[in-house]
Structure formats: C-alpha cells, structure tokens
Amino acid sequence: MPLAAIEYVEQTAEGGWRLAGSRVSLDSVIQCYWDGRSPEGIVEEFRSLTVEQVYGTIAFYLRNRDEVDRYLQCQTQRWQQLQVQSESSHGPILDRVRASRTRPEQAIFRKG
C-alpha cells in the first residue's frame, strides 16, 4: 500500500497560513521555533496540535523559508500598522485600561 504525502500547512482564503485542520497560525508556531522551543514544547503551548504537525510545519518552513520569511515580514508590518491605528483611535480608553492594570485599587468602572 503506497504512503500518502501529508500537507501540514494550508493557506487561507485571506492569504494567511494555518496548520492544516487547525486554527493555529503558521506565524505562532514559527515564532516559538525562533524562540528556541522544541516541537514538544510547542505542543505544550498549543495542545490541539500533535508533535507530528509541528515537525511537519517546521519542515514546511525550512523548505519554503524565503517565501515564508517574506510573508512573516508583511505580517509584522501589518501588525505594527494595526497597533498604530488602534492607539490613535482608542488611545484614551487604552490608557485607562493600562492605568487600571498598574493600579488595581483604581478600577475603571466602579460599582456603586
């Protein structure tokens, strides 16, 4: 019986990359890999994945490194743009939330 090749990564309709059959992004797994986590350690963080999926995803990355690195660079730029937009649109509310986290005795919303 011939063995079938398994695809571990799939591209979404929006152009993103996910681990096949999951909601985990390629970005997340590769960032963990760059941070030095083992495939087993990555599975501990993303419990819906198998070690096989993580090894397959890392192999996919290594085989397609130039293309994936370009994609990840675009994702980083996109994320930075979204942060700037969010900060300019929601700055005052974000400041209050941040302040409440540093001073828990001063809640944003007080029951009264």
DOBALUM-136533 format. One record per atom (N, C-alpha, C): residue in three letters; z, x, y. Coordinates in pm, whole numbers, plus 50000, padded with zeros to 5 digits. Example, Ala and Ser with C-alpha at 12.3 -4.5 7.8 and 13.67 -1.06 7.14 Angstrom:
# residues 2
+---------+-------+-------+-------+
! residuo !     Z !     X !     Y !
+---------+-------+-------+-------+
!     ALA ! 50780 ! 51319 ! 49431 !
!     ALA ! 50780 ! 51230 ! 49550 !
!     ALA ! 50780 ! 51320 ! 49670 !
!     SER ! 50708 ! 51285 ! 49775 !
!     SER ! 50714 ! 51367 ! 49894 !
!     SER ! 50787 ! 51290 ! 50003 !
+---------+-------+-------+-------+
# end
This chain:
# residues 112
+---------+-------+-------+-------+
! residuo !     Z !     X !     Y !
+---------+-------+-------+-------+
!     MET ! 50000 ! 50084 ! 49882 !
!     MET ! 50000 ! 50000 ! 50000 !
!     MET ! 50000 ! 50089 ! 50124 !
!     PRO ! 49902 ! 50073 ! 50213 !
!     PRO ! 49894 ! 50158 ! 50332 !
!     PRO ! 50005 ! 50124 ! 50432 !
!     LEU ! 50051 ! 50227 ! 50500 !
!     LEU ! 50154 ! 50208 ! 50601 !
!     LEU ! 50090 ! 50163 ! 50732 !
!     ALA ! 50158 ! 50077 ! 50803 !
!     ALA ! 50107 ! 50028 ! 50931 !
!     ALA ! 50171 ! 50106 ! 51045 !
!     ALA ! 50091 ! 50136 ! 51146 !
!     ALA ! 50144 ! 50201 ! 51266 !
!     ALA ! 50222 ! 50097 ! 51347 !
!     ILE ! 50331 ! 50140 ! 51405 !
!     ILE ! 50415 ! 50050 ! 51484 !
!     ILE ! 50407 ! 50092 ! 51630 !
!     GLU ! 50388 ! 49995 ! 51716 !
!     GLU ! 50391 ! 50019 ! 51860 !
!     GLU ! 50533 ! 49995 ! 51908 !
!     TYR ! 50590 ! 50093 ! 51974 !
!     TYR ! 50729 ! 50081 ! 52020 !
!     TYR ! 50739 ! 50038 ! 52165 !
!     VAL ! 50630 ! 50052 ! 52239 !
!     VAL ! 50632 ! 50020 ! 52381 !
!     VAL ! 50513 ! 49929 ! 52412 !
!     GLU ! 50536 ! 49831 ! 52499 !
!     GLU ! 50427 ! 49743 ! 52540 !
!     GLU ! 50430 ! 49725 ! 52691 !
!     GLN ! 50312 ! 49704 ! 52745 !
!     GLN ! 50302 ! 49682 ! 52889 !
!     GLN ! 50309 ! 49532 ! 52917 !
!     THR ! 50385 ! 49496 ! 53020 !
!     THR ! 50399 ! 49356 ! 53057 !
!     THR ! 50280 ! 49313 ! 53142 !
!     ALA ! 50265 ! 49184 ! 53161 !
!     ALA ! 50157 ! 49130 ! 53244 !
!     ALA ! 50168 ! 49179 ! 53388 !
!     GLU ! 50289 ! 49210 ! 53431 !
!     GLU ! 50312 ! 49258 ! 53568 !
!     GLU ! 50288 ! 49408 ! 53582 !
!     GLY ! 50260 ! 49477 ! 53472 !
!     GLY ! 50234 ! 49620 ! 53477 !
!     GLY ! 50352 ! 49708 ! 53442 !
!     GLY ! 50467 ! 49648 ! 53412 !
!     GLY ! 50583 ! 49726 ! 53371 !
!     GLY ! 50575 ! 49761 ! 53223 !
!     TRP ! 50667 ! 49842 ! 53178 !
!     TRP ! 50673 ! 49883 ! 53037 !
!     TRP ! 50807 ! 49842 ! 52979 !
!     ARG ! 50803 ! 49784 ! 52861 !
!     ARG ! 50923 ! 49742 ! 52789 !
!     ARG ! 50915 ! 49792 ! 52645 !
!     LEU ! 51031 ! 49805 ! 52584 !
!     LEU ! 51032 ! 49834 ! 52441 !
!     LEU ! 50985 ! 49708 ! 52370 !
!     ALA ! 50893 ! 49723 ! 52279 !
!     ALA ! 50831 ! 49609 ! 52211 !
!     ALA ! 50938 ! 49518 ! 52152 !
!     GLY ! 50924 ! 49390 ! 52179 !
!     GLY ! 51015 ! 49291 ! 52123 !
!     GLY ! 51152 ! 49288 ! 52188 !
!     SER ! 51166 ! 49352 ! 52304 !
!     SER ! 51296 ! 49353 ! 52371 !
!     SER ! 51278 ! 49331 ! 52521 !
!     ARG ! 51389 ! 49319 ! 52589 !
!     ARG ! 51387 ! 49309 ! 52735 !
!     ARG ! 51426 ! 49441 ! 52800 !
!     VAL ! 51443 ! 49545 ! 52721 !
!     VAL ! 51484 ! 49676 ! 52773 !
!     VAL ! 51362 ! 49748 ! 52828 !
!     SER ! 51375 ! 49800 ! 52950 !
!     SER ! 51262 ! 49868 ! 53012 !
!     SER ! 51249 ! 50012 ! 52962 !
!     LEU ! 51126 ! 50057 ! 52962 !
!     LEU ! 51099 ! 50198 ! 52931 !
!     LEU ! 51175 ! 50286 ! 53029 !
!     ASP ! 51180 ! 50245 ! 53155 !
!     ASP ! 51250 ! 50319 ! 53259 !
!     ASP ! 51394 ! 50351 ! 53217 !
!     SER ! 51463 ! 50249 ! 53167 !
!     SER ! 51604 ! 50265 ! 53130 !
!     SER ! 51624 ! 50365 ! 53018 !
!     VAL ! 51541 ! 50357 ! 52916 !
!     VAL ! 51554 ! 50448 ! 52802 !
!     VAL ! 51519 ! 50591 ! 52842 !
!     ILE ! 51412 ! 50607 ! 52920 !
!     ILE ! 51372 ! 50742 ! 52960 !
!     ILE ! 51474 ! 50804 ! 53055 !
!     GLN ! 51535 ! 50724 ! 53142 !
!     GLN ! 51640 ! 50777 ! 53230 !
!     GLN ! 51757 ! 50828 ! 53147 !
!     CYS ! 51796 ! 50754 ! 53045 !
!     CYS ! 51902 ! 50801 ! 52955 !
!     CYS ! 51862 ! 50930 ! 52885 !
!     TYR ! 51738 ! 50938 ! 52842 !
!     TYR ! 51685 ! 51059 ! 52777 !
!     TYR ! 51692 ! 51176 ! 52873 !
!     TRP ! 51648 ! 51155 ! 52999 !
!     TRP ! 51655 ! 51261 ! 53100 !
!     TRP ! 51798 ! 51304 ! 53128 !
!     ASP ! 51891 ! 51208 ! 53117 !
!     ASP ! 52033 ! 51239 ! 53139 !
!     ASP ! 52096 ! 51314 ! 53023 !
!     GLY ! 52017 ! 51336 ! 52916 !
!     GLY ! 52066 ! 51415 ! 52803 !
!     GLY ! 52129 ! 51334 ! 52691 !
!     ARG ! 52118 ! 51203 ! 52696 !
!     ARG ! 52174 ! 51122 ! 52588 !
!     ARG ! 52088 ! 51131 ! 52464 !
!     SER ! 52152 ! 51131 ! 52350 !
!     SER ! 52081 ! 51130 ! 52223 !
!     SER ! 52028 ! 50990 ! 52198 !
!     PRO ! 51929 ! 50975 ! 52109 !
!     PRO ! 51885 ! 50840 ! 52074 !
!     PRO ! 52000 ! 50752 ! 52025 !
!     GLU ! 52092 ! 50810 ! 51949 !
!     GLU ! 52207 ! 50733 ! 51901 !
!     GLU ! 52295 ! 50689 ! 52019 !
!     GLY ! 52310 ! 50775 ! 52117 !
!     GLY ! 52387 ! 50741 ! 52237 !
!     GLY ! 52320 ! 50633 ! 52319 !
!     ILE ! 52187 ! 50637 ! 52324 !
!     ILE ! 52112 ! 50534 ! 52396 !
!     ILE ! 52132 ! 50398 ! 52328 !
!     VAL ! 52133 ! 50398 ! 52195 !
!     VAL ! 52155 ! 50273 ! 52121 !
!     VAL ! 52295 ! 50218 ! 52150 !
!     GLU ! 52393 ! 50305 ! 52169 !
!     GLU ! 52527 ! 50258 ! 52204 !
!     GLU ! 52526 ! 50185 ! 52337 !
!     GLU ! 52441 ! 50229 ! 52430 !
!     GLU ! 52432 ! 50163 ! 52561 !
!     GLU ! 52349 ! 50035 ! 52554 !
!     PHE ! 52244 ! 50037 ! 52474 !
!     PHE ! 52156 ! 49921 ! 52459 !
!     PHE ! 52165 ! 49873 ! 52314 !
!     ARG ! 52264 ! 49795 ! 52285 !
!     ARG ! 52297 ! 49757 ! 52147 !
!     ARG ! 52190 ! 49671 ! 52079 !
!     SER ! 52098 ! 49615 ! 52158 !
!     SER ! 51992 ! 49535 ! 52098 !
!     SER ! 51882 ! 49623 ! 52038 !
!     LEU ! 51887 ! 49753 ! 52065 !
!     LEU ! 51784 ! 49845 ! 52015 !
!     LEU ! 51829 ! 49911 ! 51885 !
!     THR ! 51730 ! 49961 ! 51812 !
!     THR ! 51758 ! 50042 ! 51693 !
!     THR ! 51728 ! 50188 ! 51727 !
!     VAL ! 51784 ! 50277 ! 51648 !
!     VAL ! 51757 ! 50419 ! 51667 !
!     VAL ! 51608 ! 50446 ! 51651 !
!     GLU ! 51545 ! 50377 ! 51557 !
!     GLU ! 51400 ! 50393 ! 51537 !
!     GLU ! 51324 ! 50358 ! 51663 !
!     GLN ! 51361 ! 50247 ! 51729 !
!     GLN ! 51292 ! 50207 ! 51852 !
!     GLN ! 51307 ! 50314 ! 51960 !
!     VAL ! 51425 ! 50370 ! 51972 !
!     VAL ! 51449 ! 50470 ! 52075 !
!     VAL ! 51369 ! 50597 ! 52045 !
!     TYR ! 51371 ! 50645 ! 51921 !
!     TYR ! 51290 ! 50762 ! 51886 !
!     TYR ! 51142 ! 50734 ! 51911 !
!     GLY ! 51096 ! 50613 ! 51874 !
!     GLY ! 50956 ! 50576 ! 51896 !
!     GLY ! 50921 ! 50573 ! 52044 !
!     THR ! 51014 ! 50525 ! 52126 !
!     THR ! 50992 ! 50519 ! 52270 !
!     THR ! 50986 ! 50659 ! 52330 !
!     ILE ! 51074 ! 50746 ! 52286 !
!     ILE ! 51072 ! 50884 ! 52335 !
!     ILE ! 50941 ! 50952 ! 52292 !
!     ALA ! 50896 ! 50928 ! 52170 !
!     ALA ! 50768 ! 50983 ! 52124 !
!     ALA ! 50653 ! 50930 ! 52209 !
!     PHE ! 50657 ! 50800 ! 52241 !
!     PHE ! 50555 ! 50741 ! 52328 !
!     PHE ! 50555 ! 50812 ! 52463 !
!     TYR ! 50673 ! 50833 ! 52519 !
!     TYR ! 50684 ! 50902 ! 52648 !
!     TYR ! 50626 ! 51042 ! 52640 !
!     LEU ! 50663 ! 51117 ! 52539 !
!     LEU ! 50616 ! 51255 ! 52527 !
!     LEU ! 50465 ! 51262 ! 52507 !
!     ARG ! 50409 ! 51167 ! 52435 !
!     ARG ! 50265 ! 51162 ! 52411 !
!     ARG ! 50188 ! 51123 ! 52537 !
!     ASN ! 50250 ! 51042 ! 52624 !
!     ASN ! 50184 ! 50989 ! 52743 !
!     ASN ! 50258 ! 51031 ! 52871 !
!     ARG ! 50312 ! 51150 ! 52868 !
!     ARG ! 50403 ! 51194 ! 52974 !
!     ARG ! 50344 ! 51185 ! 53115 !
!     ASP ! 50222 ! 51230 ! 53136 !
!     ASP ! 50164 ! 51227 ! 53271 !
!     ASP ! 50154 ! 51085 ! 53323 !
!     GLU ! 50102 ! 50994 ! 53240 !
!     GLU ! 50087 ! 50855 ! 53283 !
!     GLU ! 50223 ! 50789 ! 53307 !
!     VAL ! 50317 ! 50813 ! 53218 !
!     VAL ! 50450 ! 50751 ! 53232 !
!     VAL ! 50523 ! 50810 ! 53352 !
!     ASP ! 50511 ! 50940 ! 53375 !
!     ASP ! 50576 ! 51000 ! 53491 !
!     ASP ! 50521 ! 50942 ! 53621 !
!     ARG ! 50390 ! 50918 ! 53627 !
!     ARG ! 50331 ! 50854 ! 53746 !
!     ARG ! 50387 ! 50713 ! 53764 !
!     TYR ! 50394 ! 50640 ! 53654 !
!     TYR ! 50450 ! 50504 ! 53658 !
!     TYR ! 50595 ! 50508 ! 53707 !
!     LEU ! 50676 ! 50598 ! 53653 !
!     LEU ! 50816 ! 50606 ! 53691 !
!     LEU ! 50831 ! 50647 ! 53837 !
!     GLN ! 50744 ! 50732 ! 53885 !
!     GLN ! 50747 ! 50772 ! 54026 !
!     GLN ! 50716 ! 50650 ! 54115 !
!     CYS ! 50617 ! 50572 ! 54077 !
!     CYS ! 50585 ! 50449 ! 54151 !
!     CYS ! 50702 ! 50352 ! 54148 !
!     GLN ! 50768 ! 50341 ! 54033 !
!     GLN ! 50884 ! 50253 ! 54022 !
!     GLN ! 50997 ! 50298 ! 54115 !
!     THR ! 51018 ! 50428 ! 54122 !
!     THR ! 51122 ! 50482 ! 54211 !
!     THR ! 51091 ! 50450 ! 54356 !
!     GLN ! 50966 ! 50469 ! 54395 !
!     GLN ! 50925 ! 50436 ! 54532 !
!     GLN ! 50941 ! 50287 ! 54560 !
!     ARG ! 50902 ! 50207 ! 54464 !
!     ARG ! 50914 ! 50061 ! 54479 !
!     ARG ! 51061 ! 50021 ! 54495 !
!     TRP ! 51148 ! 50080 ! 54413 !
!     TRP ! 51291 ! 50051 ! 54420 !
!     TRP ! 51347 ! 50091 ! 54555 !
!     GLN ! 51307 ! 50207 ! 54606 !
!     GLN ! 51354 ! 50252 ! 54737 !
!     GLN ! 51309 ! 50157 ! 54848 !
!     GLN ! 51187 ! 50107 ! 54839 !
!     GLN ! 51136 ! 50011 ! 54937 !
!     GLN ! 51218 ! 49881 ! 54931 !
!     LEU ! 51246 ! 49836 ! 54811 !
!     LEU ! 51326 ! 49713 ! 54796 !
!     LEU ! 51467 ! 49731 ! 54853 !
!     GLN ! 51525 ! 49849 ! 54834 !
!     GLN ! 51658 ! 49876 ! 54889 !
!     GLN ! 51656 ! 49870 ! 55041 !
!     VAL ! 51555 ! 49930 ! 55103 !
!     VAL ! 51542 ! 49929 ! 55248 !
!     VAL ! 51525 ! 49786 ! 55297 !
!     GLN ! 51438 ! 49709 ! 55231 !
!     GLN ! 51415 ! 49569 ! 55270 !
!     GLN ! 51543 ! 49487 ! 55256 !
!     SER ! 51613 ! 49507 ! 55147 !
!     SER ! 51737 ! 49432 ! 55124 !
!     SER ! 51841 ! 49468 ! 55229 !
!     GLU ! 51853 ! 49595 ! 55258 !
!     GLU ! 51951 ! 49640 ! 55357 !
!     GLU ! 51920 ! 49580 ! 55494 !
!     SER ! 51793 ! 49577 ! 55531 !
!     SER ! 51759 ! 49523 ! 55663 !
!     SER ! 51773 ! 49371 ! 55666 !
!     SER ! 51748 ! 49304 ! 55556 !
!     SER ! 51758 ! 49158 ! 55552 !
!     SER ! 51901 ! 49108 ! 55532 !
!     HIS ! 51978 ! 49183 ! 55454 !
!     HIS ! 52110 ! 49135 ! 55414 !
!     HIS ! 52222 ! 49233 ! 55451 !
!     GLY ! 52197 ! 49321 ! 55547 !
!     GLY ! 52293 ! 49424 ! 55585 !
!     GLY ! 52433 ! 49374 ! 55611 !
!     PRO ! 52451 ! 49273 ! 55700 !
!     PRO ! 52588 ! 49227 ! 55730 !
!     PRO ! 52664 ! 49176 ! 55608 !
!     ILE ! 52597 ! 49100 ! 55525 !
!     ILE ! 52663 ! 49048 ! 55404 !
!     ILE ! 52696 ! 49162 ! 55308 !
!     LEU ! 52602 ! 49258 ! 55292 !
!     LEU ! 52628 ! 49372 ! 55205 !
!     LEU ! 52746 ! 49454 ! 55257 !
!     ASP ! 52756 ! 49470 ! 55388 !
!     ASP ! 52868 ! 49543 ! 55447 !
!     ASP ! 53001 ! 49475 ! 55416 !
!     ARG ! 53003 ! 49341 ! 55423 !
!     ARG ! 53127 ! 49268 ! 55392 !
!     ARG ! 53164 ! 49283 ! 55244 !
!     VAL ! 53063 ! 49276 ! 55156 !
!     VAL ! 53089 ! 49292 ! 55013 !
!     VAL ! 53142 ! 49432 ! 54985 !
!     ARG ! 53078 ! 49532 ! 55042 !
!     ARG ! 53124 ! 49671 ! 55022 !
!     ARG ! 53266 ! 49689 ! 55075 !
!     ALA ! 53293 ! 49632 ! 55192 !
!     ALA ! 53427 ! 49645 ! 55250 !
!     ALA ! 53531 ! 49578 ! 55162 !
!     SER ! 53497 ! 49465 ! 55103 !
!     SER ! 53593 ! 49396 ! 55017 !
!     SER ! 53622 ! 49475 ! 54890 !
!     ARG ! 53526 ! 49553 ! 54846 !
!     ARG ! 53548 ! 49635 ! 54726 !
!     ARG ! 53638 ! 49754 ! 54755 !
!     THR ! 53632 ! 49805 ! 54875 !
!     THR ! 53716 ! 49920 ! 54909 !
!     THR ! 53855 ! 49876 ! 54952 !
!     ARG ! 53868 ! 49751 ! 54999 !
!     ARG ! 53997 ! 49696 ! 55040 !
!     ARG ! 54018 ! 49562 ! 54971 !
!     PRO ! 54061 ! 49562 ! 54846 !
!     PRO ! 54072 ! 49437 ! 54771 !
!     PRO ! 54168 ! 49336 ! 54833 !
!     GLU ! 54262 ! 49381 ! 54918 !
!     GLU ! 54355 ! 49286 ! 54976 !
!     GLU ! 54289 ! 49198 ! 55082 !
!     GLN ! 54169 ! 49238 ! 55127 !
!     GLN ! 54098 ! 49158 ! 55225 !
!     GLN ! 53977 ! 49095 ! 55158 !
!     ALA ! 53994 ! 48978 ! 55108 !
!     ALA ! 53885 ! 48908 ! 55038 !
!     ALA ! 53787 ! 48853 ! 55141 !
!     ILE ! 53661 ! 48845 ! 55099 !
!     ILE ! 53558 ! 48788 ! 55186 !
!     ILE ! 53586 ! 48640 ! 55207 !
!     PHE ! 53615 ! 48574 ! 55099 !
!     PHE ! 53641 ! 48431 ! 55104 !
!     PHE ! 53787 ! 48409 ! 55067 !
!     ARG ! 53856 ! 48346 ! 55154 !
!     ARG ! 53999 ! 48320 ! 55126 !
!     ARG ! 54017 ! 48173 ! 55091 !
!     LYS ! 54097 ! 48151 ! 54989 !
!     LYS ! 54130 ! 48012 ! 54955 !
!     LYS ! 54234 ! 47965 ! 55055 !
!     GLY ! 54217 ! 47846 ! 55098 !
!     GLY ! 54311 ! 47809 ! 55200 !
!     GLY ! 54361 ! 47677 ! 55193 !
+---------+-------+-------+-------+
# end
